[in-house]
Amino acid sequence: MKNWLRSKPARMLAGALCVGLVATWAVGKALDKREENRRDQHEVARMTDKMKTVCVGRFLIDVPEEAEIELRQARIDGFNIASFNETEEEFQKRAADREAQIKAKPDYLGGSTNMESAREVRTSNGLVGTIFIHSRTLEEGTQGNGLGGVERYRDEGITAEALVHGHGISIDLFFEDRNPDLIEDLPRLVNQLVANPENRIPTEPGFCMDRVYVRDPLTADQREQIMMFLRLPNHPDVEFMFIVSAGGKPETLGVLARNEASDEGLSMAERMRITRLRAAPREIGGLDGEELVELVVEENEARGHSFWWEVSGTEDNVFVPHVVFRMSTGNGNGKPVPSSLSDGAALGLWDKISSSIRLRSAEPAASSRVEAPTTPLGTYASAGERCPESGWWLCGDGGNGIGVLGGQRQYIKKEDLMPQALLLPPRSLWDQVRGIQASFEAKNRTFWKLVDKRVQKRVPPPLPLALPLAPTTTAVANRSSNVNEQNHVSVGSFSVTGAPCPASGWWRCEQSHALDGTRWFAQGSLLPSATFAVPPGVFGGSTNAPKSIHRRGEWRLVRLADEAEQRYPDGQASGKGTTTPPTRGA
């Protein structure tokens, strides 16, 4: 028997048995691997069976429907932008509280002029709110100039802040210590905001944030950026992060080179815990980037995954920004936990989601300049600021016998610097004898209030106009019941001479040669006749001939306005006609 075991047939049989055992093991291993792959594919298919599309900046990405998403740290042109659900009543209270808080803080000189401007804003997209300019800072002194000498420096900054609301959404914009010469960038940016309460995919080019997007055009030097954080409730250890940032200087080294440099600082034991699954360039959605995938065994033996795709971006193209998309597994509450996904399932989920990243629109909008929203009357601006709107501005200084050089009410063009008022005290008898006028400037910046947008001063008509008639007894009796009805009279409504005025406001005479123009009438008063000038010579040149005649006319409502607003016609509200700035002290 012993000899037989050493025989050639025995050795051949033993070899065959070994080969069979190895083959059986290999087949079993292959079957196990196939079953594992099938389970991984089934798990990924289950997780991604229902997907939703999310807009992040200028990109779209498809994620599982169950995903919990946060869009945070939005910033454009240096302004931090936050948006949230809020009722109009809550917004109004918060805005009033914020204004009071700003006013209560002393300015940089210890005075009471911390609030320099509180400007109402109303955009074409339905947003209403206030822009605050406040908290000016000033630092000046001397420093070395690098050539062995010294030079003076002066650093001045100011806080620009906007609180706007519309469609149930409040949007706050904030920039501390901004260059005072750039504060007019804020009204233009506000006018590009569009409320998007349900985070729908916009149909026009722009930059998506949470509950709001910004219409194009935006340029690379405005440095738009946004971050998305994503979690899966059924896999709480799995986290995603998506960062988009335009206009920055590209990284010198890509993610692969940086990772190689980082690994050089690891000990041999630490390197043994890292298995690199992928490390290569990868193009997604037309953007060339680099992909790094690693399996990490933590010190507590928990296995986790790290996925990283990055595009270095460009400095001058918002459609090729710096992009970072990351996914990680094994994230516990303060310490690593075993991944809830196998290697295959994690890779499958990563590939499914990352491959969906694409630009929403690569067509830039027309590069025409975006105008700031129309500035309403009652807006305040201080000396040294750029004038936000061409029109007639009322000086907040002067009064009580003190005049203003150029007049208390002056026409200032948009973008011109608001002037510091030169005040003229009453002339003494000695000044009158010498023919001089003393003058001085207030210690604080002059506040100006926009009271009219007319290009020219309103002048009285050359001839007396027909006056509205007192309402009839019946009209007087019905007037109180009609007060609320005027709210339902729309701008553009017509009425005629002799009819009771349906709403208090500014009415324009529709007869082309009439002298009336636009006039204010109270609700219930009988609308007057239109007044026309009589051409010379019609009555033979008699000195006693009438200079005007009155005819039946038509009137069109151009603006609703109560009696307190009647000083400023042609659709330009003045608030209540107050000339006192909201924040300045004497």
C-alpha positions as CSV (number, residue, x, y, z in Angstrom):
1,M,0.0,0.0,0.0
2,K,2.8,2.3,0.9
3,N,4.4,1.6,-2.4
4,W,1.2,2.3,-4.3
5,L,0.8,5.7,-2.6
6,R,4.2,6.6,-4.1
7,S,3.3,5.4,-7.5
8,K,2.6,7.6,-10.4
9,P,-1.1,6.9,-10.6
10,A,-1.5,7.8,-7.0
11,R,0.4,11.1,-7.4
12,M,-1.8,11.9,-10.5
13,L,-5.0,11.2,-8.5
14,A,-3.8,13.4,-5.6
15,G,-3.1,16.2,-8.1
16,A,-6.5,15.8,-9.6
17,L,-8.1,16.0,-6.2
18,C,-6.2,19.2,-5.4
19,V,-7.2,20.8,-8.6
20,G,-10.8,19.8,-8.0
21,L,-10.8,21.3,-4.6
22,V,-9.2,24.5,-5.8
23,A,-11.7,24.7,-8.7
24,T,-14.6,24.1,-6.3
25,W,-13.3,26.8,-4.0
26,A,-12.9,29.2,-7.0
27,V,-16.3,28.5,-8.4
28,G,-17.8,29.0,-4.9
29,K,-15.9,32.3,-4.5
30,A,-17.1,33.5,-7.9
31,L,-20.6,32.6,-7.1
32,D,-20.4,34.4,-3.8
33,K,-18.9,37.5,-5.6
34,R,-21.7,37.3,-8.1
35,E,-24.3,37.1,-5.4
36,E,-22.6,40.0,-3.5
37,N,-22.7,42.1,-6.7
38,R,-26.3,41.3,-7.2
39,R,-27.1,42.4,-3.7
40,D,-25.2,45.6,-4.2
41,Q,-27.0,46.4,-7.4
42,H,-30.3,45.6,-5.8
43,E,-29.5,48.0,-2.9
44,V,-28.4,50.8,-5.1
45,A,-31.5,50.3,-7.3
46,R,-33.7,50.4,-4.2
47,M,-32.1,53.6,-2.9
48,T,-32.2,55.4,-6.3
49,D,-35.6,54.1,-7.6
50,K,-37.2,57.5,-7.0
51,M,-35.0,60.5,-7.6
52,K,-35.4,64.3,-7.5
53,T,-33.4,67.0,-9.1
54,V,-31.9,69.8,-7.1
55,C,-30.5,73.1,-8.4
56,V,-27.2,74.1,-6.7
57,G,-25.8,77.3,-8.0
58,R,-25.6,76.8,-11.8
59,F,-25.7,73.0,-11.6
60,L,-28.3,70.3,-11.4
61,I,-27.8,67.1,-9.5
62,D,-30.2,64.1,-9.1
63,V,-30.4,62.6,-5.6
64,P,-32.6,60.0,-3.9
65,E,-36.1,61.3,-3.2
66,E,-35.7,60.6,0.5
67,A,-32.6,62.8,0.8
68,E,-32.6,65.7,3.3
69,I,-31.0,68.7,1.7
70,E,-29.5,71.9,3.1
71,L,-28.3,74.8,0.9
72,R,-26.1,77.1,3.0
73,Q,-23.4,79.7,3.0
74,A,-24.6,81.5,-0.2
75,R,-22.5,84.5,-1.1
76,I,-22.5,86.8,-4.1
77,D,-20.3,89.9,-4.5
78,G,-19.2,89.5,-0.9
79,F,-22.8,89.7,0.5
80,N,-23.8,86.8,2.7
81,I,-27.3,85.8,1.7
82,A,-29.8,84.0,3.9
83,S,-33.4,83.1,3.1
84,F,-36.1,81.5,5.2
85,N,-39.9,81.3,5.5
86,E,-41.5,84.2,7.3
87,T,-44.9,85.9,7.3
88,E,-45.2,89.5,6.3
89,E,-46.2,90.5,9.8
90,E,-43.2,88.7,11.3
91,F,-40.9,90.3,8.7
92,Q,-42.2,93.9,9.3
93,K,-41.6,93.5,13.1
94,R,-38.1,92.1,12.5
95,A,-37.2,94.8,10.1
96,A,-38.5,97.5,12.5
97,D,-36.5,95.9,15.4
98,R,-33.4,95.8,13.2
99,E,-33.7,99.4,12.3
100,A,-34.1,100.4,16.0
101,Q,-31.1,98.3,16.9
102,I,-28.9,100.0,14.3
103,K,-30.1,103.4,15.4
104,A,-29.4,102.7,19.1
105,K,-25.8,101.9,18.4
106,P,-23.4,104.9,18.6
107,D,-21.4,105.8,15.5
108,Y,-17.6,105.5,15.2
109,L,-17.3,109.0,16.7
110,G,-19.6,108.2,19.7
111,G,-22.5,110.2,18.2
112,S,-26.0,109.2,17.2
113,T,-25.6,108.9,13.5
114,N,-24.8,105.2,13.2
115,M,-27.6,104.8,10.7
116,E,-26.6,106.7,7.6
117,S,-29.4,105.7,5.2
118,A,-32.6,103.6,5.4
119,R,-33.9,103.2,1.9
120,E,-37.1,101.5,1.0
121,V,-36.9,99.1,-1.9
122,R,-39.5,97.5,-4.1
123,T,-38.4,95.3,-7.0
124,S,-40.0,94.2,-10.2
125,N,-40.0,90.6,-8.8
126,G,-42.4,91.3,-6.0
127,L,-39.9,91.9,-3.2
128,V,-40.3,94.7,-0.7
129,G,-38.1,95.8,2.1
130,T,-35.4,98.2,3.3
131,I,-31.7,98.7,2.6
132,F,-29.7,99.9,5.6
133,I,-26.3,101.7,5.3
134,H,-24.8,102.0,8.7
135,S,-21.8,101.4,11.1
136,R,-19.2,103.3,9.3
137,T,-15.6,102.5,10.4
138,L,-12.5,104.7,9.9
139,E,-8.9,103.9,10.6
140,E,-6.1,106.2,9.7
141,G,-2.5,106.7,10.6
142,T,1.0,106.2,9.2
143,Q,2.9,103.2,8.0
144,G,6.1,102.3,6.3
145,N,6.1,102.6,2.6
146,G,8.8,99.9,2.0
147,L,11.3,102.6,0.8
148,G,12.5,103.6,4.2
149,G,9.9,106.3,4.7
150,V,6.4,106.6,6.0
151,E,3.1,107.4,4.4
152,R,-0.4,108.1,5.7
153,Y,-3.2,105.7,5.2
154,R,-7.0,106.0,5.6
155,D,-9.2,102.9,5.6
156,E,-12.9,103.5,5.6
157,G,-15.7,100.9,5.5
158,I,-19.4,100.7,6.0
159,T,-22.0,98.0,6.5
160,A,-24.5,97.5,3.7
161,E,-27.5,95.4,4.6
162,A,-30.8,94.6,3.0
163,L,-34.0,92.9,4.4
164,V,-36.6,92.1,1.8
165,H,-39.7,89.9,1.7
166,G,-42.1,88.5,-0.8
167,H,-44.1,85.3,-1.6
168,G,-43.7,84.2,2.0
169,I,-39.9,84.3,1.9
170,S,-37.6,86.7,3.7
171,I,-34.1,87.3,2.2
172,D,-31.3,89.0,4.2
173,L,-28.1,90.3,2.6
174,F,-25.2,91.5,4.7
175,F,-21.7,92.9,4.0
176,E,-19.7,94.3,6.9
177,D,-16.9,96.9,6.3
178,R,-17.6,97.3,2.6
179,N,-16.0,100.0,0.4
180,P,-18.3,103.0,0.7
181,D,-17.9,103.6,-3.1
182,L,-19.6,100.3,-3.8
183,I,-22.7,100.5,-1.7
184,E,-24.9,101.0,-4.8
185,D,-24.1,97.4,-5.9
186,L,-26.5,96.2,-3.2
187,P,-29.7,97.7,-4.7
188,R,-28.8,96.2,-8.1
189,L,-28.2,92.8,-6.5
190,V,-31.5,93.0,-4.7
191,N,-33.3,93.7,-7.9
192,Q,-31.9,90.4,-9.4
193,L,-33.4,88.3,-6.6
194,V,-36.3,86.1,-7.3
195,A,-38.2,84.3,-4.5
196,N,-38.5,80.6,-5.2
197,P,-40.4,79.1,-2.1
198,E,-40.6,75.6,-3.4
199,N,-37.0,75.5,-4.9
200,R,-38.3,74.8,-8.4
201,I,-35.8,74.6,-11.2
202,P,-35.7,78.1,-12.7
203,T,-36.5,78.6,-16.4
204,E,-34.1,81.4,-16.8
205,P,-30.3,81.7,-16.4
206,G,-29.1,82.5,-12.9
207,F,-27.7,81.2,-9.7
208,C,-29.8,78.9,-7.4
209,M,-29.8,79.2,-3.6
210,D,-32.2,78.1,-0.9
211,R,-35.8,79.4,-1.7
212,V,-34.4,82.1,-4.0
213,Y,-32.3,82.5,-7.1
214,V,-30.4,85.4,-8.6
215,R,-31.1,86.3,-12.2
216,D,-28.2,86.7,-14.6
217,P,-26.1,88.6,-15.5
218,L,-23.5,87.8,-12.8
219,T,-19.8,88.1,-13.5
220,A,-16.9,85.9,-12.2
221,D,-15.5,88.8,-10.1
222,Q,-18.7,88.7,-8.1
223,R,-17.4,85.4,-6.7
224,E,-20.7,83.5,-6.4
225,Q,-20.6,80.5,-4.1
226,I,-23.0,78.0,-2.5
227,M,-22.7,74.7,-0.5
228,M,-25.1,71.8,-0.4
229,F,-25.2,69.2,2.4
230,L,-27.2,66.0,2.0
231,R,-28.1,63.1,4.2
232,L,-30.1,59.9,3.7
233,P,-32.5,59.1,6.6
234,N,-32.2,55.3,6.0
235,H,-28.4,55.5,6.0
236,P,-27.6,58.1,8.6
237,D,-23.8,57.4,8.3
238,V,-23.8,58.5,4.6
239,E,-23.1,62.2,4.0
240,F,-22.7,64.3,0.8
241,M,-21.2,67.7,0.3
242,F,-21.4,69.8,-2.9
243,I,-19.4,73.1,-3.1
244,V,-19.6,75.5,-6.1
245,S,-17.4,78.7,-6.1
246,A,-16.7,80.9,-9.1
247,G,-14.1,83.6,-9.7
248,G,-11.3,82.3,-7.4
249,K,-7.8,81.5,-8.4
250,P,-7.5,77.8,-9.4
251,E,-5.6,75.5,-7.1
252,T,-2.0,74.9,-8.2
253,L,-2.3,71.2,-7.3
254,G,-5.3,69.0,-8.0
255,V,-6.8,66.6,-5.4
256,L,-4.7,63.7,-6.5
257,A,-1.4,65.6,-6.1
258,R,-2.5,67.0,-2.8
259,N,-3.5,63.6,-1.5
260,E,-0.1,62.1,-2.5
261,A,1.6,64.9,-0.6
262,S,-0.6,64.3,2.4
263,D,0.1,60.5,2.4
264,E,3.8,61.2,2.7
265,G,3.3,62.4,6.2
266,L,1.5,59.3,7.3
267,S,3.2,56.5,9.2
268,M,3.4,53.0,7.7
269,A,0.7,51.8,10.1
270,E,-1.6,54.6,9.0
271,R,-1.0,53.8,5.3
272,M,-1.9,50.2,5.9
273,R,-5.4,51.3,7.0
274,I,-6.1,53.0,3.6
275,T,-7.0,51.2,0.4
276,R,-7.1,53.3,-2.7
277,L,-10.0,52.2,-4.9
278,R,-9.8,54.9,-7.6
279,A,-7.4,57.7,-8.3
280,A,-7.6,59.1,-11.9
281,P,-9.0,62.0,-14.0
282,R,-12.7,61.9,-14.5
283,E,-15.0,64.0,-16.7
284,I,-18.5,64.7,-15.5
285,G,-21.1,66.9,-17.2
286,G,-18.5,68.3,-19.6
287,L,-16.2,69.4,-16.8
288,D,-12.7,67.8,-16.5
289,G,-11.9,66.9,-12.9
290,E,-10.1,64.4,-10.7
291,E,-11.6,61.5,-8.7
292,L,-10.2,59.9,-5.6
293,V,-11.9,57.0,-3.8
294,E,-10.5,55.3,-0.7
295,L,-11.5,52.6,1.8
296,V,-10.4,53.6,5.3
297,V,-10.2,51.3,8.4
298,E,-10.4,53.5,11.4
299,E,-8.6,52.8,14.7
300,N,-11.8,51.3,16.2
301,E,-11.8,48.9,13.1
302,A,-14.8,50.6,11.6
303,R,-14.7,50.6,7.8
304,G,-15.7,53.7,5.9
305,H,-15.4,55.2,2.5
306,S,-14.2,58.5,1.2
307,F,-15.2,59.8,-2.3
308,W,-13.9,63.0,-3.8
309,W,-14.3,64.7,-7.2
310,E,-12.9,68.1,-7.8
311,V,-12.7,70.6,-10.7
312,S,-10.0,73.3,-10.3
313,G,-12.1,75.8,-12.2
314,T,-11.2,79.1,-13.9
315,E,-10.9,82.6,-12.6
316,D,-13.0,84.3,-15.3
317,N,-15.8,82.0,-16.2
318,V,-18.9,81.3,-14.0
319,F,-19.7,78.2,-16.0
320,V,-16.3,76.6,-15.1
321,P,-16.1,77.2,-11.4
322,H,-14.2,75.5,-8.7
323,V,-16.3,72.4,-7.9
324,V,-16.0,69.9,-5.0
325,F,-18.3,66.9,-4.7
326,R,-17.8,64.6,-1.8
327,M,-19.4,61.5,-0.3
328,S,-18.4,59.6,2.9
329,T,-19.7,56.6,4.8
330,G,-19.2,55.5,8.4
331,N,-20.0,58.9,9.9
332,G,-21.1,58.4,13.5
333,N,-22.1,60.8,16.3
334,G,-18.6,62.0,17.2
335,K,-16.8,58.8,16.2
336,P,-16.5,56.5,13.2
337,V,-19.0,53.7,12.8
338,P,-19.1,50.8,10.3
339,S,-20.4,51.8,6.9
340,S,-24.0,50.8,6.3
341,L,-23.0,50.2,2.6
342,S,-20.7,47.6,1.2
343,D,-17.8,48.6,-1.0
344,G,-19.9,47.7,-4.1
345,A,-23.0,49.5,-2.9
346,A,-21.1,52.6,-1.9
347,L,-19.4,52.8,-5.3
348,G,-22.7,52.2,-7.1
349,L,-24.4,55.0,-5.2
350,W,-21.5,57.3,-5.8
351,D,-21.4,56.7,-9.5
352,K,-25.2,57.0,-9.8
353,I,-25.4,60.5,-8.1
354,S,-22.1,62.0,-9.3
355,S,-22.7,61.1,-12.9
356,S,-25.9,63.2,-12.8
357,I,-24.0,66.5,-12.2
358,R,-24.5,68.9,-15.1
359,L,-24.8,72.6,-15.9
360,R,-28.3,73.9,-15.8
361,S,-27.6,76.4,-18.6
362,A,-24.4,77.3,-20.3
363,E,-26.0,80.3,-22.1
364,P,-25.1,83.6,-20.3
365,A,-27.8,86.2,-20.2
366,A,-27.4,89.5,-22.0
367,S,-24.6,91.4,-20.3
368,S,-26.6,94.6,-20.1
369,R,-26.2,96.4,-16.8
370,V,-28.8,95.5,-14.2
371,E,-30.5,98.6,-12.9
372,A,-31.3,99.2,-9.2
373,P,-35.0,99.1,-8.3
374,T,-36.9,102.3,-8.5
375,T,-36.2,104.4,-5.5
376,P,-39.5,105.5,-3.8
377,L,-40.1,109.0,-2.5
378,G,-39.3,109.3,1.2
379,T,-35.9,107.7,0.7
380,Y,-33.0,109.2,2.6
381,A,-29.4,109.6,1.5
382,S,-26.5,111.3,3.3
383,A,-23.7,113.5,2.1
384,G,-20.9,111.7,0.4
385,E,-23.2,108.8,-1.0
386,R,-24.0,108.4,-4.6
387,C,-27.4,109.8,-5.4
388,P,-29.7,106.7,-5.9
389,E,-32.3,108.5,-8.0
390,S,-32.5,111.7,-10.1
391,G,-35.0,114.1,-8.6
392,W,-35.7,116.9,-6.1
393,W,-34.1,116.3,-2.7
394,L,-35.1,118.1,0.5
395,C,-32.3,119.1,2.8
396,G,-32.6,118.0,6.4
397,D,-30.5,120.8,7.6
398,G,-31.5,124.5,7.9
399,G,-34.8,126.0,8.9
400,N,-35.7,128.3,11.8
401,G,-34.2,131.2,9.8
402,I,-31.1,129.3,8.6
403,G,-31.0,128.9,4.8
404,V,-29.3,126.5,2.5
405,L,-27.0,127.5,-0.3
406,G,-28.8,126.5,-3.5
407,G,-32.1,126.2,-1.7
408,Q,-33.7,123.8,0.8
409,R,-34.9,121.8,-2.2
410,Q,-32.4,120.9,-4.9
411,Y,-32.3,118.8,-8.0
412,I,-29.6,116.1,-7.8
413,K,-28.8,113.7,-10.6
414,K,-28.4,110.0,-10.1
415,E,-24.8,108.8,-9.3
416,D,-23.8,112.4,-8.4
417,L,-22.3,112.7,-4.9
418,M,-24.9,114.0,-2.3
419,P,-23.6,117.4,-1.1
420,Q,-22.8,118.6,2.4
421,A,-25.2,121.5,2.9
422,L,-23.6,124.9,3.2
423,L,-25.8,126.7,5.8
424,L,-26.6,130.4,5.7
425,P,-27.4,132.0,9.1
426,P,-29.5,135.2,9.2
427,R,-27.5,138.3,8.1
428,S,-26.7,140.8,10.8
429,L,-27.1,144.5,10.1
430,W,-23.3,144.8,9.9
431,D,-23.2,141.9,7.3
432,Q,-25.9,143.7,5.3
433,V,-23.8,146.9,5.3
434,R,-20.7,145.0,4.2
435,G,-22.7,143.0,1.6
436,I,-21.5,139.6,2.9
437,Q,-23.2,136.4,3.9
438,A,-21.8,134.2,6.7
439,S,-21.9,130.4,6.1
440,F,-21.0,127.2,7.9
441,E,-21.4,123.4,7.7
442,A,-23.0,121.1,10.2
443,K,-20.7,118.7,12.1
444,N,-22.7,115.7,10.9
445,R,-23.4,114.6,7.4
446,T,-26.3,116.3,5.7
447,F,-29.4,114.1,5.2
448,W,-31.4,114.5,2.0
449,K,-34.9,113.2,1.4
450,L,-36.2,112.4,-2.1
451,V,-39.5,114.4,-2.4
452,D,-40.1,114.6,-6.2
453,K,-38.8,112.9,-9.4
454,R,-39.9,115.6,-11.7
455,V,-37.1,116.9,-14.0
456,Q,-38.3,120.5,-13.6
457,K,-39.9,122.4,-10.8
458,R,-43.6,122.5,-10.8
459,V,-44.8,126.0,-11.6
460,P,-48.3,127.3,-11.1
461,P,-50.6,127.5,-14.1
462,P,-50.6,130.8,-16.0
463,L,-54.3,131.2,-15.6
464,P,-56.7,130.3,-12.7
465,L,-58.2,126.8,-13.1
466,A,-61.7,125.7,-12.5
467,L,-62.1,124.5,-8.9
468,P,-63.8,121.2,-7.9
469,L,-67.3,121.8,-6.5
470,A,-68.5,120.8,-3.1
471,P,-70.3,117.5,-3.1
472,T,-74.1,117.5,-3.0
473,T,-76.0,116.7,0.1
474,T,-76.5,113.2,-1.1
475,A,-72.8,112.8,-1.9
476,V,-71.9,114.1,1.6
477,A,-74.2,111.6,3.1
478,N,-72.7,108.8,1.1
479,R,-69.1,109.8,1.5
480,S,-68.4,108.0,4.7
481,S,-69.8,104.8,3.2
482,N,-67.6,105.2,0.2
483,V,-64.2,105.6,2.0
484,N,-63.4,101.9,1.8
485,E,-64.7,101.7,-1.8
486,Q,-61.9,103.9,-3.1
487,N,-59.5,101.1,-2.4
488,H,-61.2,99.2,-5.2
489,V,-60.8,102.1,-7.7
490,S,-57.9,101.2,-9.9
491,V,-55.3,103.5,-11.4
492,G,-56.3,104.3,-14.9
493,S,-60.0,104.7,-14.1
494,F,-61.9,107.5,-15.9
495,S,-64.5,110.0,-14.7
496,V,-66.0,113.2,-16.2
497,T,-66.7,116.8,-15.2
498,G,-69.6,117.0,-12.7
499,A,-69.3,113.4,-11.4
500,P,-68.3,112.7,-7.8
501,C,-64.6,111.9,-7.6
502,P,-64.6,108.1,-6.9
503,A,-61.3,108.1,-5.0
504,S,-58.9,110.7,-3.5
505,G,-55.8,111.0,-5.7
506,W,-54.1,112.6,-8.6
507,W,-56.3,112.9,-11.7
508,R,-55.0,114.0,-15.1
509,C,-57.1,115.9,-17.6
510,E,-57.3,114.0,-20.9
511,Q,-58.0,117.1,-23.1
512,S,-54.7,117.7,-24.8
513,H,-54.7,121.5,-24.8
514,A,-56.1,122.0,-21.3
515,L,-54.1,123.9,-18.7
516,D,-55.0,121.5,-15.9
517,G,-52.4,118.8,-16.2
518,T,-52.5,116.6,-13.1
519,R,-54.5,117.7,-10.1
520,W,-55.4,116.3,-6.7
521,F,-59.1,115.9,-5.9
522,A,-60.8,114.5,-2.8
523,Q,-63.1,111.6,-2.9
524,G,-66.7,112.8,-3.3
525,S,-65.9,116.3,-4.6
526,L,-67.4,117.1,-8.0
527,L,-64.8,117.0,-10.7
528,P,-64.3,120.5,-12.3
529,S,-64.4,121.5,-15.9
530,A,-61.2,121.6,-18.0
531,T,-59.6,125.0,-18.4
532,F,-58.4,126.3,-21.8
533,A,-56.5,129.5,-22.7
534,V,-58.3,131.8,-25.1
535,P,-56.1,132.5,-28.1
536,P,-55.2,136.2,-28.5
537,G,-57.5,138.3,-30.8
538,V,-60.5,136.1,-30.4
539,F,-62.4,138.9,-28.6
540,G,-60.9,141.7,-30.7
541,G,-58.0,142.5,-28.4
542,S,-60.2,143.9,-25.6
543,T,-58.4,144.3,-22.3
544,N,-61.5,143.1,-20.5
545,A,-61.9,139.9,-22.6
546,P,-61.7,136.6,-20.8
547,K,-58.4,134.9,-20.9
548,S,-59.7,131.4,-20.4
549,I,-62.8,129.3,-20.9
550,H,-64.1,126.1,-19.1
551,R,-65.4,123.1,-20.9
552,R,-66.6,119.6,-19.9
553,G,-63.5,117.4,-19.6
554,E,-62.5,113.8,-18.9
555,W,-60.2,112.9,-16.0
556,R,-58.0,109.8,-15.5
557,L,-56.7,108.5,-12.2
558,V,-52.9,108.3,-12.2
559,R,-52.3,107.7,-8.5
560,L,-54.3,107.1,-5.3
561,A,-53.3,109.5,-2.6
562,D,-54.8,110.9,0.6
563,E,-54.8,114.6,1.5
564,A,-51.5,114.4,3.2
565,E,-49.8,113.4,0.0
566,Q,-51.3,116.0,-2.3
567,R,-48.1,118.1,-2.4
568,Y,-46.3,115.7,-4.7
569,P,-48.2,114.7,-7.8
570,D,-47.6,112.6,-10.9
571,G,-47.4,109.3,-9.1
572,Q,-44.6,110.3,-6.7
573,A,-45.6,109.6,-3.1
574,S,-44.0,111.6,-0.4
575,G,-44.9,109.7,2.7
576,K,-46.6,112.2,4.9
577,G,-44.5,115.2,3.8
578,T,-42.2,115.0,6.8
579,T,-38.8,116.5,6.5
580,T,-37.3,115.0,9.6
581,P,-34.6,112.3,8.9
582,P,-35.3,109.1,10.7
583,T,-31.9,108.9,12.5
584,R,-29.8,112.0,12.4
585,G,-29.3,114.1,15.4
586,A,-28.9,117.9,15.3
